[in-house]
Amino acid sequence: MTTITEEKIPVEKQTIIIDERINNLKIPKGLIESLNNAGFTIEMILNSRPSDIAQILGIDDHVAQIIYQETKYYYQMNI
């Protein structure tokens, strides 16, 4: 069951899609918030290179690799 919601962000007046499954990843809450704020979905993370995730979020490549690996594990366990 995919849970994706839309939220209106008044500052930029853009609709951001939030993939609620990201909240289930075993990573720090701050990273979850960053992924949600950037509009990532599970599929977007899996279809990105960790270096791309790092660049978009402004984080270290090693941290992006952890996000990618955790997302891959979550996805495989919940297909």
C-alpha positions as CSV (number, residue, x, y, z in Angstrom):
1,M,0.0,0.0,0.0
2,T,1.6,3.3,-1.1
3,T,0.8,6.3,1.0
4,I,1.7,9.5,-0.8
5,T,0.1,12.8,0.3
6,E,0.3,16.3,-1.1
7,E,1.0,19.3,1.0
8,K,0.8,23.0,0.0
9,I,3.8,24.9,1.2
10,P,2.8,28.6,1.6
11,V,6.3,30.1,1.4
12,E,6.8,29.0,-2.2
13,K,3.2,28.2,-3.0
14,Q,4.3,24.8,-4.5
15,T,2.7,21.5,-4.0
16,I,5.2,19.0,-2.5
17,I,4.5,15.3,-2.7
18,I,5.3,13.5,0.5
19,D,5.9,9.8,0.4
20,E,4.8,8.6,3.9
21,R,6.9,5.5,3.5
22,I,10.0,7.6,3.9
23,N,9.0,8.0,7.6
24,N,9.5,4.3,8.1
25,L,13.2,4.4,7.1
26,K,15.7,3.8,9.9
27,I,17.5,7.0,9.5
28,P,17.6,10.2,11.7
29,K,14.4,12.3,11.7
30,G,16.3,15.3,10.3
31,L,17.2,13.3,7.2
32,I,13.6,12.1,6.8
33,E,12.5,15.8,7.0
34,S,15.1,16.8,4.4
35,L,14.0,14.0,2.0
36,N,10.4,15.0,2.4
37,N,11.2,18.7,2.0
38,A,13.1,17.9,-1.2
39,G,10.1,15.9,-2.5
40,F,11.8,12.5,-2.6
41,T,9.9,9.3,-2.9
42,I,11.2,5.8,-2.3
43,E,11.4,5.2,-6.0
44,M,13.2,8.5,-6.6
45,I,15.8,7.5,-4.0
46,L,16.3,4.1,-5.6
47,N,16.6,5.6,-9.1
48,S,19.2,8.1,-8.0
49,R,22.9,7.8,-7.3
50,P,23.9,8.5,-3.8
51,S,26.1,11.4,-5.0
52,D,23.0,13.0,-6.6
53,I,21.1,12.6,-3.3
54,A,24.0,14.2,-1.5
55,Q,24.1,17.1,-3.8
56,I,20.4,17.8,-3.7
57,L,20.3,17.6,0.1
58,G,23.7,19.2,0.7
59,I,25.0,16.3,2.7
60,D,28.1,14.1,2.7
61,D,28.3,11.3,0.1
62,H,28.7,8.7,2.9
63,V,25.4,9.8,4.5
64,A,23.7,9.7,1.1
65,Q,25.0,6.1,0.7
66,I,23.4,5.2,4.0
67,I,20.1,6.7,2.9
68,Y,20.2,4.8,-0.3
69,Q,21.1,1.5,1.3
70,E,18.4,1.8,4.0
71,T,15.9,2.7,1.3
72,K,16.9,-0.3,-0.8
73,Y,16.6,-2.6,2.3
74,Y,13.2,-1.1,3.2
75,Y,11.9,-1.5,-0.3
76,Q,13.1,-5.2,-0.6
77,M,11.5,-6.0,2.7
78,N,8.1,-4.4,1.8
79,I,7.5,-5.4,-1.8
